[in-house]
Every structure is written in C-alpha cells, then in structure tokens.
Amino acid sequence: MIKVQNVSKEFKKVVKESGLKGSVKSLFSRKYDIVKAVNDISFTVAKGEILGFIGANGAGKSTTIKMLTGILTPTKGEIEINGQIPYKNRKKYVREIGVVFGQRTQLWWDLPLTETFTVLKEIYQVDDARFKKQMDFFNEVLELKDFVKSPVRTLSLGQRMRADLAASMLHSPKVLFLDEPTIGLDVVVKSNIREAITKINQEEQTTIILTTHDLKDIETLCKRIIMIDKGTLIYDGSLLDMKNKFGKFREINLSLQNNSDINMLRFKEDLNLNSDDFQIKSNKEKITVIFNSQKIGVSDMLSYILTHTNIADISVNDVNIEEIVRRMYK
C-alpha cells in the first residue's frame, strides 16, 4: 500500500551575519546552510495496517507526513501510495486519502455540521447511497446525532474531533493520516476516539498512519511503531519487540509511612548500581523507583527496599511506553 524508499528532504536556510551590516549584505550576497530534515529513510506499510509514527519535536516526523500527503516533494528517493506518487498528481491522489490534524479543522466554522458534510459530498462526488451508508456508520461509531445540526463553532473540542474524523472518511479514503487526533481531549473522549478509529480500520480496512505525542494512543491502536530522530529512522518494529528489547526496566510504586525513609535507600553504594540503572520519582502521594531488572532482580530490589523503609503500600509494574521511549532517545 505505502512504499517509501531512500527518501530525504533538505531545506536551504539563510545564514545572516549579525547587525545592520549583515542584514544589508544578505540582500546582495546570500549564504545558505543545508538542513537535512529527513535523511534516507525507507519503510513499507501494508493495506489495513495502523502504523504509529513517533518522534520528538524537530525529529522530521511532520516533514515525512507532508511528503506522504503530497504537500512536499522529496529532495531524493521515491514514495508510492496505492500505486500513485503523491506529489506528482495531487488532484487525483487527494481523493484517495483522508487527513485529520488535531490542531486544525477542515469543517466550515459557521455552517451546521450536516451542511458541511453535504458540501464535502459534492466535492468528493460521493453518490447518495454511499453517502447515506457512511453517515449511518458515523452516527453509530462516532455518535454524531446529538450535534450534527449544530454550527461547527458551537461544538466542543471532542465533538469537533469526531466530526473531523467523519469528514476525513466521508469519501472512503484508502489511507488516513491522523496527526494528534486526541490532543486536548479528556480521558473519556480520548477512549471514544480510539474505539472509533479501531472500528473504522476494521470495517473499512483503511490503512492508518498515526502521529501523536500521547503514547497511550500508540499503545492502544498500533501493533507496529516507526520512530524517527534527527531525520533518521531509529526503530521500525512491533510494540511487543520494543518492550522486550528496551523494556528491561521495572518500577516499584511505594507509599511510605515516613517519606523521609527514602533517604535510607542508597542504590549506588549498597547495590552497586550506576545512575543509568535506576531513577527515583516522588510526590506527596507516592514514590516510584525505576530500575534495571537485568542488573538486579525484582525480588532482590523488593527485599532491599523492605529492609530499609517502613512500607504502607507497594506495587510492582512494567514501565510504561513513555519511559521506554524516553530511554531509547537517551
């Protein structure tokens, strides 16, 4: 479905000397630095797959998505999506993709939502039977009925995100690009959006590329992750493999009868652990000890903590995906 082969994207950045003299000089003789936003990345995505595409700010994630949607042209390399080259025949290509940006909307601000869908129906030339089927499906999955006659400007953020998701899928795109689809939403609405995305993927067999900083989205929706950093692809594999390979850390959550007891825990001296092998986080409610379970077993760590502190409550967990990703970047 999606083939990305040895793709790079470079930008020219004007180098200006400081001061008024530098500004005047740059008008007549400009110097440029070449900034490589994306550096020789390759990957494929199968039909019906949900791919998590993650990276820090400035990692090259947005540039890659813009090339995949046809907004930008690669400096070198090839992109093919459903047999088409995105940046060569955009008018035809955009009929086969849907895009949702969490911080932008494609809805008409003052129109009732139902009229927005009618306008999009005409733009994408969706026939009446298909339009009715899609709207019935969206009303079931996204629960649009309660606000479909309301002007877009009156919708809450959660309602607008559901409406944007429906608008992006109205023409039955082969590929759906989701950029921060749950940003700013509360826990309940986030859960509903994730369930809707899962149903859309299952019912329509839509290929989905999801970019997000909320790694709970990734954990819930994606079996495969691509991670990019400084324009370079640094991980391409399953979420399970990532956890097995990089998730060697465990965490113990403590509630102490006296929080000052934490000062009795000297992991470096007593357990011969270096600073990369453990971390302590604390607040008023609990203390969390994150440690490398390959350097010290869970039972030994528990025994050490129980010996040196007075425990009110304790639990042991695998580290969450945010911690795994943080350590991969580190």
Sequence and secondary structure as in RCSB ss.txt:
>XXXX:A:sequence
MIKVQNVSKEFKKVVKESGLKGSVKSLFSRKYDIVKAVNDISFTVAKGEILGFIGANGAGKSTTIKMLTGILTPT
KGEIEINGQIPYKNRKKYVREIGVVFGQRTQLWWDLPLTETFTVLKEIYQVDDARFKKQMDFFNEVLELKDFVKS
PVRTLSLGQRMRADLAASMLHSPKVLFLDEPTIGLDVVVKSNIREAITKINQEEQTTIILTTHDLKDIETLCKRI
IMIDKGTLIYDGSLLDMKNKFGKFREINLSLQNNSDINMLRFKEDLNLNSDDFQIKSNKEKITVIFNSQKIGVSD
MLSYILTHTNIADISVNDVNIEEIVRRMYK
>XXXX:A:secstr
 EEEEEEEEEEEEEE  SHHHHHHHHHHS EEEEEEEEEEEEEEE TT EEEEE  TTSSHHHHHHHHTTSS  S
EEEEEETTB TTTSHHHHGGGEEEEETT   S TTSBHHHHHHHHHHHTT  HHHHHHHHHHHHHHT  TTTTTS
BGGGS HHHHHHHHHHHHHTT  SEEEEESTTTT  HHHHHHHHHHHHHHHHHH  EEEEE S HHHHHHH SEE
EEEETTEEEEEEEHHHHHHHH  EEEEEEEESSGGGGGG  HHHHH   TTSEEEEE SS EEEEEETTTS HHH
HHHHHHHHS EEEEEEEE  HHHHHHHHH 
